[in-house]
Amino acid sequence: MKKLTKQTLGVGVVGTGFIGPAHIEALRRLGIQVKAIVASSPEEAADKADSLSVPRAYSNIQDLLADPEI
């Protein structure tokens, strides 16, 4: 099994309200890669992912959890 480090660990953030972007910034400051974000609609998820430079956007947590990079 591959050892996870801050450089290889990929996380997803659920929620794009006030605290979601704050958590993304905090994770990045720790050197952790934010790979995806979940919002309540596909449009909101895509808009927030774009504005926060997050590579993937999901509108439900099941899809996020199925992502092998998370």
Secondary structure as the mmCIF struct_conf table of DSSP 4:
data_model
#
loop_
_struct_conf.conf_type_id
_struct_conf.id
_struct_conf.beg_label_comp_id
_struct_conf.beg_label_asym_id
_struct_conf.beg_label_seq_id
_struct_conf.end_label_comp_id
_struct_conf.end_label_asym_id
_struct_conf.end_label_seq_id
HELX_LH_PP_P HELX_LH_PP_P1 LYS A 2 LEU A 4
TURN_TY1_P TURN_TY1_P1 LYS A 6 THR A 8
STRN STRN1 GLY A 10 VAL A 14
BEND BEND1 GLY A 17 PHE A 18
HELX_RH_AL_P HELX_RH_AL_P1 ILE A 19 ARG A 29
TURN_TY1_P TURN_TY1_P2 LEU A 30 GLY A 31
STRN STRN2 GLN A 33 VAL A 38
BEND BEND2 SER A 40 SER A 41
HELX_RH_AL_P HELX_RH_AL_P2 PRO A 42 SER A 51
TURN_TY1_P TURN_TY1_P3 LEU A 52 SER A 53
BEND BEND3 PRO A 55 PRO A 55
STRN STRN3 ARG A 56 TYR A 58
BEND BEND4 SER A 59 ASN A 60
HELX_RH_AL_P HELX_RH_AL_P3 ILE A 61 ALA A 66
TURN_TY1_P TURN_TY1_P4 PRO A 68 GLU A 69
#
